[in-house]
Amino acid sequence: MVSQWLMDEGSVSVCYSRQYDSTQLLVCGSMNDYEVLSRISEVLRVAISSSKSPSLTTLPMGAIRVQSARAYALLEVLLPNLVGLKAKEATAALAFFPPSGKMAGRHTTDEFLFHVWKTYALKTLLEWNSRRRVKISQEEIESRGTSWLESRIARSRRFLVGGSERCLSQPPSSNA
């Protein structure tokens, strides 16, 4: 159940602590099905936090966050049950971080996921294009892949603007 939650609703990311000038591995996810969240919370022995307030068109969201060594251990345990992009992201995170799940300095998610995302985008677009009756050009495939990749990088750095230090802040990396 936890593997499915991570693949469907979760993310592999990082959080930065200004106080300790360190980056921590972060596995988190949110959803509005509190029955499922409660079960996952029990299994992981973590609290459910409020993720998003409801509006006229949305339901309230709850979130689960696991950081540092616990996030590293969680990915190690879940990896055999993960498939697709989440399996590749977990593998890259485990290769990038030490078992403590902490690194000195500021690091961004795209530092260790850039090549995973790039490969995934191009592979997905090529497979999609192979099923189309009217094919798009290789140039168009690369353009769409680049756009998707730039969007992922921007999302991984979105908390830099405004200087939020809510353990999600990420500086630009040299990999972009």
C-alpha positions, 0 to 999 in steps of 0.5 A: 500500500505504501509503495502504491501511495508513493507512486500515485501521490508521492514525490522524492525530493529534498528539503534544506535546513538553513540552521544546519546548512544541510539538505535532507532527502524527503519522501512526501505525498498528499491526498484527500483520502484520510482513510488511506492516509491513516493506514499509511501513517500507522505503517510509517509511524508518522503524523498526518499534517494539513497540506491544502485547505479546501476551496469551493472546488477542492477537498482538504488535503492531508500530507505525510512527510518522511525525511533524512535517514527514515526517507532513505530507509523507506526508499530502500525498502520500497524500491523492489515494489516501485516501477516506472519513473518513481523507481528510477527517482528512488534509485537516483536518490539512494545513489546521491544521498548517504544512508543518513539522508543528509548532505552538507550545503544546499542541493536541489532535486534536479541535481540527482534527478535531471538525467532520470527526468531527461531520459524518461521524457524522451523515452515516453515521447518516443513510445507515444510517437511510435503509436501515432498514425501521424508522427511528429518530428524528432525535433518536436519530440526533443522540444516537448521533452525539453519543455517538460524537463524545464517544467520539472526543474522549475517545480523543484526550485519553486520555493527559492523565490521568496526565500521560503525555508519550510524545508523545501527551499532549493537553490539553482543547480549547475545541471540545468 
